[in-house]
Amino acid sequence: MAGKSYRDQVVIVTGASSGIGWETARAFARRGAVVVSVARREDRLERLTGELRAHAPGCSHLCGDLGSQAFAEHVVRDTVARHGRLDVLVNNAGISKHKHVFHLSGEEAEQVTRVNFLSAVWTTLAAIPPMLTRGGGAIVNVSSFAAKVVPPREAVYAGTKAAMNAFTEGLWSDLRGSGIHAAIVLPGPIDTDIWKKLDESPAYAGPLYPPGIVVDAIFEAIERRRFEITVPRRSVPLVAARVLRLIAPGMLRLGMRRMDPVPETLIEQARARARSSGS
Ligand SMILES: NC(=O)c1ccc[n+]([C@@H]2O[C@H](COP(=O)([O-])OP(=O)(O)OC[C@H]3O[C@@H](n4cnc5c(N)ncnc54)[C@H](OP(=O)(O)O)[C@@H]3O)[C@@H](O)[C@H]2O)c1
């Protein structure tokens, strides 16, 4: 077993039915943690739990929609009721919304906000009391590099992740002295199914990195009490974008806009729709 042992610690991983969450749940179980995996697809969670129990027999899953406050809070309360403690909460569940702002509806914006941001707030607020009771814990929020450098067609997705960053920063301050550590991990492009669920084609055609780099960052954030980790660490475009954001944010915005220029026809179609709707 490589890395620090989490034997008998209780860990919730949201969005565990695929991608980053799937690998995170497996990694914690391999280190001995009792993992509660959360997502909507029950068949996948059943398969995952079957595998995790070979490492930690207490592993289980909860199936439901984290866009519902009642379910998000239930996840934490049920876990604590069954296991008597909660040591680590990984808020990883998320959905993409790669869609030009001309095509976005208010309902879609609300759904992404509920799943990507509010679910993490709801689970966190429910997790703080049991963590306080036991003297500590860790809350790791899986955000996105898109929160720092916003790609075209991701205004709402990036907005939810930027909200998550600000929330986590505030948590980090408010939790000082409590023994609870709050952290964010900002993944760049990671090779998961999320890329198959985009509403519109992405302009990005660069490399996709393995989910394991995010899992390593989650462990590092917990074990070394790091607040913010961006992965991959040594990607030249990501480092260049971060530097540009600091010294020439206007240039960075122009660069992002050029990545996926808005065709004239798209504006004309949106204008025609606006006129015909009487706006
Ligand atoms: N892959 C990337 O390039 C990348 C980059 C930056 C950030 N991220 C972030 O990383 C996190 C994990 O994404 P991923 O790349 O691993 O994508 P993924 O394979 O699509 O996984 C998303 C997970 O979230 C769960 N989920 C979605 N909506 C849910 C809901 N309403 N209730 C409960 N669970 C829900 C999904 O399960 P069900 O469908 O079964 O519910 C799935 O387990 C997300 O927050 C994403 O924004 C990913």
The ligand as an ORCA input file, in Angstrom:
! r2SCAN-3c Opt
* xyz 0 1
  N     -12.058     16.200    -16.858
  C     -11.631     17.451    -16.895
  O     -10.984     17.864    -17.872
  C     -11.894     18.378    -15.732
  C     -11.186     19.585    -15.696
  C     -11.427     20.460    -14.647
  C     -12.319     20.135    -13.659
  N     -12.994     18.945    -13.713
  C     -13.960     18.671    -12.647
  O     -13.694     17.401    -12.107
  C     -14.890     16.879    -11.508
  C     -15.058     15.431    -11.952
  O     -15.304     15.408    -13.347
  P     -14.781     14.262    -14.320
  O     -13.863     14.885    -15.275
  O     -14.325     13.105    -13.550
  O     -16.128     13.968    -15.137
  P     -17.139     12.744    -15.155
  O     -16.416     11.491    -15.480
  O     -18.244     13.172    -16.038
  O     -17.628     12.646    -13.650
  C     -18.603     13.503    -13.105
  C     -19.182     12.836    -11.885
  O     -20.149     13.696    -11.285
  C     -21.347     12.950    -11.065
  N     -22.523     13.806    -11.140
  C     -22.883     14.641    -12.144
  N     -24.043     15.221    -11.879
  C     -24.453     14.741    -10.677
  C     -25.601     14.966     -9.875
  N     -26.592     15.798    -10.251
  N     -25.705     14.299     -8.700
  C     -24.738     13.433     -8.322
  N     -23.603     13.204     -9.023
  C     -23.484     13.839    -10.203
  C     -21.351     11.919    -12.198
  O     -22.118     10.787    -11.853
  P     -23.587     10.443    -12.369
  O     -23.698     10.896    -13.785
  O     -23.658      8.963    -12.182
  O     -24.496     11.169    -11.438
  C     -19.876     11.534    -12.235
  O     -19.612     10.571    -11.253
  C     -16.024     17.799    -11.959
  O     -16.368     18.657    -10.906
  C     -15.410     18.589    -13.107
  O     -15.995     19.857    -13.249
  C     -12.799     18.058    -14.730
*
